[in-house]
């Protein structure tokens, strides 16, 4: 059995200044990519991507952005 897990990681940027991260598992990349296309249409989604976790480990690294590059735009990324 394969130990890799596909997850969708969604970063929400709410109007009150709060940011939240949601992680949702999926059976395969295609299902995750389809769900990410729907999520990205939400105006409060700052970023969404599908990722493959090896051995079920997820490490998040947050960096504050000082510029406006990419601010207010949603992006999707899927692994193959």
LUMDO-453855 format. One record per residue: residue number from 1; y, x, z of N, C-alpha, C, O in turn. Coordinates in nm, 2 decimals, padded with zeros to 4 digits. Last residue first. Layout:
N
+-----+--------+--------+--------+--------+--------+--------+--------+--------+--------+--------+--------+--------+
! num !     ny !     nx !     nz !    cay !    cax !    caz !     cy !     cx !     cz !     oy !     ox !     oz !
+-----+--------+--------+--------+--------+--------+--------+--------+--------+--------+--------+--------+--------+
! NUM !      Y !      X !      Z !      Y !      X !      Z !      Y !      X !      Z !      Y !      X !      Z !
...
+-----+--------+--------+--------+--------+--------+--------+--------+--------+--------+--------+--------+--------+
// end
This chain:
80
+-----+--------+--------+--------+--------+--------+--------+--------+--------+--------+--------+--------+--------+
! num !     ny !     nx !     nz !    cay !    cax !    caz !     cy !     cx !     cz !     oy !     ox !     oz !
+-----+--------+--------+--------+--------+--------+--------+--------+--------+--------+--------+--------+--------+
!  80 !  01.62 !  00.18 ! -00.97 !  01.51 !  00.15 ! -01.06 !  01.38 !  00.18 ! -01.00 !  01.27 !  00.17 ! -01.06 !
!  79 !  01.87 !  00.01 ! -00.79 !  01.79 !  00.12 ! -00.81 !  01.68 !  00.08 ! -00.90 !  01.65 ! -00.04 ! -00.92 !
!  78 !  02.20 ! -00.12 ! -00.86 !  02.06 ! -00.14 ! -00.84 !  01.98 ! -00.01 ! -00.87 !  02.01 !  00.06 ! -00.96 !
!  77 !  02.51 ! -00.23 ! -00.76 !  02.43 ! -00.11 ! -00.80 !  02.29 ! -00.14 ! -00.77 !  02.25 ! -00.19 ! -00.66 !
!  76 !  02.83 ! -00.38 ! -00.80 !  02.69 ! -00.39 ! -00.78 !  02.62 ! -00.26 ! -00.82 !  02.67 ! -00.19 ! -00.92 !
!  75 !  03.14 ! -00.45 ! -00.64 !  03.06 ! -00.36 ! -00.73 !  02.91 ! -00.39 ! -00.70 !  02.87 ! -00.42 ! -00.59 !
!  74 !  03.46 ! -00.60 ! -00.63 !  03.32 ! -00.60 ! -00.59 !  03.24 ! -00.52 ! -00.69 !  03.28 ! -00.51 ! -00.81 !
!  73 !  03.77 ! -00.50 ! -00.51 !  03.68 ! -00.52 ! -00.62 !  03.54 ! -00.51 ! -00.58 !  03.51 ! -00.43 ! -00.50 !
!  72 !  03.94 ! -00.43 ! -00.30 !  03.94 ! -00.57 ! -00.35 !  03.85 ! -00.60 ! -00.47 !  03.85 ! -00.71 ! -00.52 !
!  71 !  03.97 ! -00.10 ! -00.40 !  04.00 ! -00.20 ! -00.30 !  04.00 ! -00.34 ! -00.37 !  04.07 ! -00.36 ! -00.47 !
!  70 !  03.94 !  00.09 ! -00.59 !  03.83 !  00.01 ! -00.57 !  03.85 ! -00.10 ! -00.47 !  03.77 ! -00.18 ! -00.45 !
!  69 !  04.19 !  00.27 ! -00.45 !  04.09 !  00.28 ! -00.56 !  03.97 !  00.20 ! -00.52 !  03.90 !  00.23 ! -00.42 !
!  68 !  04.38 !  00.30 ! -00.26 !  04.35 !  00.16 ! -00.30 !  04.25 !  00.16 ! -00.41 !  04.22 !  00.06 ! -00.47 !
!  67 !  04.32 !  00.53 !  00.01 !  04.38 !  00.49 ! -00.12 !  04.33 !  00.35 ! -00.15 !  04.26 !  00.28 ! -00.08 !
!  66 !  04.16 !  00.58 !  00.23 !  04.31 !  00.58 !  00.25 !  04.38 !  00.53 !  00.12 !  04.49 !  00.48 !  00.13 !
!  65 !  03.87 !  00.46 !  00.36 !  03.94 !  00.50 !  00.24 !  04.09 !  00.48 !  00.27 !  04.13 !  00.39 !  00.33 !
!  64 !  03.63 !  00.59 !  00.59 !  03.75 !  00.51 !  00.57 !  03.82 !  00.56 !  00.44 !  03.83 !  00.68 !  00.42 !
!  63 !  03.28 !  00.57 !  00.56 !  03.40 !  00.65 !  00.55 !  03.52 !  00.56 !  00.52 !  03.51 !  00.47 !  00.44 !
!  62 !  02.96 !  00.55 !  00.70 !  03.09 !  00.48 !  00.67 !  03.20 !  00.58 !  00.67 !  03.21 !  00.67 !  00.75 !
!  61 !  02.64 !  00.54 !  00.63 !  02.74 !  00.64 !  00.65 !  02.87 !  00.57 !  00.61 !  02.89 !  00.55 !  00.49 !
!  60 !  02.32 !  00.45 !  00.75 !  02.45 !  00.41 !  00.69 !  02.55 !  00.51 !  00.73 !  02.55 !  00.57 !  00.84 !
!  59 !  01.98 !  00.46 !  00.67 !  02.09 !  00.53 !  00.74 !  02.22 !  00.49 !  00.67 !  02.23 !  00.50 !  00.55 !
!  58 !  01.67 !  00.33 !  00.72 !  01.80 !  00.30 !  00.66 !  01.90 !  00.37 !  00.74 !  01.91 !  00.36 !  00.86 !
!  57 !  01.32 !  00.34 !  00.65 !  01.44 !  00.40 !  00.72 !  01.57 !  00.37 !  00.65 !  01.57 !  00.39 !  00.52 !
!  56 !  01.08 !  00.28 !  00.54 !  01.15 !  00.17 !  00.62 !  01.27 !  00.23 !  00.69 !  01.32 !  00.16 !  00.78 !
!  55 !  00.98 !  00.47 !  00.37 !  00.92 !  00.46 !  00.51 !  01.00 !  00.37 !  00.60 !  01.00 !  00.38 !  00.72 !
!  54 !  01.26 !  00.44 !  00.19 !  01.14 !  00.51 !  00.20 !  01.10 !  00.51 !  00.35 !  01.18 !  00.55 !  00.43 !
!  53 !  01.42 !  00.18 !  00.04 !  01.40 !  00.25 !  00.16 !  01.27 !  00.32 !  00.16 !  01.16 !  00.25 !  00.14 !
!  52 !  01.63 !  00.13 ! -00.23 !  01.49 !  00.15 ! -00.19 !  01.48 !  00.23 ! -00.07 !  01.52 !  00.35 ! -00.06 !
!  51 !  01.88 ! -00.11 ! -00.27 !  01.84 !  00.02 ! -00.24 !  01.69 !  00.02 ! -00.21 !  01.64 ! -00.08 ! -00.16 !
!  50 !  02.15 ! -00.28 ! -00.43 !  02.01 ! -00.28 ! -00.39 !  01.97 ! -00.13 ! -00.37 !  02.01 ! -00.05 ! -00.45 !
!  49 !  02.48 ! -00.36 ! -00.30 !  02.38 ! -00.28 ! -00.38 !  02.24 ! -00.30 ! -00.34 !  02.22 ! -00.34 ! -00.22 !
!  48 !  02.82 ! -00.46 ! -00.29 !  02.68 ! -00.50 ! -00.27 !  02.59 ! -00.40 ! -00.36 !  02.63 ! -00.37 ! -00.47 !
!  47 !  03.13 ! -00.50 ! -00.14 !  03.04 ! -00.41 ! -00.21 !  02.90 ! -00.46 ! -00.19 !  02.87 ! -00.51 ! -00.08 !
!  46 !  03.29 ! -00.70 ! -00.05 !  03.36 ! -00.58 ! -00.09 !  03.26 ! -00.49 ! -00.17 !  03.31 ! -00.42 ! -00.26 !
!  45 !  03.29 ! -01.04 ! -00.05 !  03.20 ! -00.93 ! -00.07 !  03.27 ! -00.81 ! -00.13 !  03.32 ! -00.82 ! -00.24 !
!  44 !  03.46 ! -01.25 ! -00.06 !  03.47 ! -01.17 !  00.06 !  03.37 ! -01.05 !  00.06 !  03.36 ! -00.98 !  00.15 !
!  43 !  03.42 ! -01.39 ! -00.30 !  03.54 ! -01.32 ! -00.29 !  03.55 ! -01.23 ! -00.16 !  03.63 ! -01.14 ! -00.16 !
!  42 !  03.10 ! -01.37 ! -00.46 !  03.17 ! -01.41 ! -00.33 !  03.30 ! -01.33 ! -00.32 !  03.29 ! -01.21 ! -00.32 !
!  41 !  02.98 ! -01.25 ! -00.66 !  03.07 ! -01.35 ! -00.70 !  03.15 ! -01.41 ! -00.58 !  03.25 ! -01.47 ! -00.59 !
!  40 !  02.79 ! -01.09 ! -00.55 !  02.91 ! -01.02 ! -00.59 !  03.02 ! -01.13 ! -00.63 !  03.13 ! -01.09 ! -00.64 !
!  39 !  02.57 ! -01.26 ! -00.51 !  02.65 ! -01.22 ! -00.39 !  02.79 ! -01.16 ! -00.44 !  02.89 ! -01.19 ! -00.38 !
!  38 !  02.46 ! -01.28 ! -00.76 !  02.51 ! -01.40 ! -00.70 !  02.61 ! -01.36 ! -00.59 !  02.72 ! -01.41 ! -00.58 !
!  37 !  02.37 ! -01.02 ! -00.80 !  02.46 ! -01.08 ! -00.90 !  02.53 ! -01.20 ! -00.84 !  02.65 ! -01.23 ! -00.87 !
!  36 !  02.19 ! -00.99 ! -00.59 !  02.31 ! -00.92 ! -00.59 !  02.42 ! -00.97 ! -00.69 !  02.54 ! -00.97 ! -00.66 !
!  35 !  01.98 ! -01.15 ! -00.69 !  02.05 ! -01.19 ! -00.57 !  02.19 ! -01.12 ! -00.56 !  02.28 ! -01.18 ! -00.52 !
!  34 !  01.90 ! -00.98 ! -00.90 !  01.94 ! -01.12 ! -00.93 !  02.02 ! -01.17 ! -00.81 !  02.12 ! -01.24 ! -00.83 !
!  33 !  01.82 ! -00.75 ! -00.75 !  01.93 ! -00.74 ! -00.85 !  01.98 ! -00.88 ! -00.88 !  02.11 ! -00.90 ! -00.89 !
!  32 !  01.60 ! -00.85 ! -00.61 !  01.72 ! -00.80 ! -00.54 !  01.84 ! -00.80 ! -00.63 !  01.95 ! -00.84 ! -00.60 !
!  31 !  01.42 ! -00.91 ! -00.81 !  01.47 ! -01.02 ! -00.72 !  01.59 ! -00.98 ! -00.65 !  01.69 ! -01.06 ! -00.63 !
!  30 !  01.39 ! -00.65 ! -00.92 !  01.44 ! -00.76 ! -01.00 !  01.49 ! -00.87 ! -00.92 !  01.60 ! -00.92 ! -00.95 !
!  29 !  01.27 ! -00.50 ! -00.71 !  01.40 ! -00.47 ! -00.75 !  01.46 ! -00.58 ! -00.83 !  01.58 ! -00.61 ! -00.82 !
!  28 !  01.09 ! -00.71 ! -00.47 !  01.10 ! -00.62 ! -00.58 !  01.24 ! -00.60 ! -00.62 !  01.33 ! -00.68 ! -00.58 !
!  27 !  01.11 ! -00.84 ! -00.23 !  00.98 ! -00.80 ! -00.27 !  00.98 ! -00.70 ! -00.38 !  00.90 ! -00.61 ! -00.40 !
!  26 !  01.37 ! -00.75 !  00.00 !  01.32 ! -00.82 ! -00.11 !  01.19 ! -00.76 ! -00.15 !  01.15 ! -00.65 ! -00.12 !
!  25 !  01.58 ! -00.78 !  00.30 !  01.47 ! -00.73 !  00.23 !  01.43 ! -00.82 !  00.11 !  01.45 ! -00.94 !  00.11 !
!  24 !  01.92 ! -00.73 !  00.37 !  01.82 ! -00.83 !  00.34 !  01.71 ! -00.77 !  00.26 !  01.73 ! -00.72 !  00.15 !
!  23 !  02.19 ! -00.67 !  00.57 !  02.08 ! -00.61 !  00.50 !  01.97 ! -00.71 !  00.49 !  01.93 ! -00.77 !  00.59 !
!  22 !  02.54 ! -00.66 !  00.59 !  02.42 ! -00.74 !  00.60 !  02.31 ! -00.67 !  00.52 !  02.34 ! -00.62 !  00.41 !
!  21 !  02.82 ! -00.57 !  00.77 !  02.72 ! -00.52 !  00.68 !  02.59 ! -00.61 !  00.70 !  02.55 ! -00.63 !  00.82 !
!  20 !  03.17 ! -00.66 !  00.79 !  03.03 ! -00.67 !  00.83 !  02.94 ! -00.62 !  00.73 !  02.97 ! -00.62 !  00.61 !
!  19 !  03.50 ! -00.63 !  00.91 !  03.40 ! -00.59 !  00.81 !  03.26 ! -00.61 !  00.87 !  03.24 ! -00.57 !  00.98 !
!  18 !  03.80 ! -00.81 !  00.97 !  03.67 ! -00.77 !  01.01 !  03.59 ! -00.73 !  00.89 !  03.60 ! -00.78 !  00.78 !
!  17 !  04.04 ! -00.91 !  00.87 !  04.03 ! -00.77 !  00.89 !  03.89 ! -00.72 !  00.93 !  03.87 ! -00.60 !  00.94 !
!  16 !  04.05 ! -01.17 !  00.80 !  04.10 ! -01.14 !  00.93 !  04.09 ! -00.99 !  00.97 !  04.12 ! -00.95 !  01.08 !
!  15 !  03.91 ! -01.19 !  00.56 !  04.05 ! -01.19 !  00.56 !  04.12 ! -01.16 !  00.69 !  04.23 ! -01.11 !  00.70 !
!  14 !  03.63 ! -00.95 !  00.54 !  03.69 ! -01.08 !  00.58 !  03.84 ! -01.08 !  00.58 !  03.90 ! -00.97 !  00.61 !
!  13 !  03.42 ! -00.80 !  00.36 !  03.55 ! -00.77 !  00.40 !  03.62 ! -00.91 !  00.42 !  03.67 ! -00.97 !  00.32 !
!  12 !  03.08 ! -00.70 !  00.37 !  03.18 ! -00.81 !  00.37 !  03.31 ! -00.76 !  00.42 !  03.32 ! -00.69 !  00.52 !
!  11 !  02.84 ! -00.55 !  00.20 !  02.95 ! -00.52 !  00.28 !  03.05 ! -00.63 !  00.26 !  03.10 ! -00.65 !  00.15 !
!  10 !  02.49 ! -00.56 !  00.18 !  02.62 ! -00.63 !  00.14 !  02.72 ! -00.59 !  00.24 !  02.70 ! -00.61 !  00.36 !
!   9 !  02.20 ! -00.45 !  00.04 !  02.30 ! -00.41 !  00.14 !  02.44 ! -00.47 !  00.09 !  02.49 ! -00.44 ! -00.01 !
!   8 !  01.88 ! -00.54 ! -00.01 !  02.01 ! -00.56 ! -00.06 !  02.11 ! -00.54 !  00.06 !  02.10 ! -00.60 !  00.16 !
!   7 !  01.59 ! -00.34 ! -00.04 !  01.68 ! -00.42 !  00.04 !  01.81 ! -00.43 ! -00.04 !  01.85 ! -00.35 ! -00.12 !
!   6 !  01.25 ! -00.26 ! -00.07 !  01.37 ! -00.29 ! -00.14 !  01.46 ! -00.38 ! -00.05 !  01.42 ! -00.48 !  00.00 !
!   5 !  01.05 ! -00.01 !  00.07 !  01.10 ! -00.14 !  00.09 !  01.23 ! -00.15 !  00.01 !  01.32 ! -00.07 !  00.02 !
!   4 !  00.75 !  00.19 !  00.05 !  00.89 !  00.17 !  00.02 !  00.93 !  00.02 !  00.02 !  00.85 ! -00.07 ! -00.01 !
!   3 !  00.49 !  00.22 !  00.09 !  00.57 !  00.21 !  00.21 !  00.71 !  00.19 !  00.18 !  00.79 !  00.17 !  00.27 !
!   2 !  00.22 !  00.05 ! -00.08 !  00.35 !  00.13 ! -00.09 !  00.43 !  00.11 !  00.03 !  00.45 ! -00.01 !  00.08 !
!   1 ! -00.12 !  00.08 !  00.00 !  00.00 !  00.00 !  00.00 !  00.12 !  00.09 !  00.00 !  00.13 !  00.19 !  00.07 !
+-----+--------+--------+--------+--------+--------+--------+--------+--------+--------+--------+--------+--------+
// end
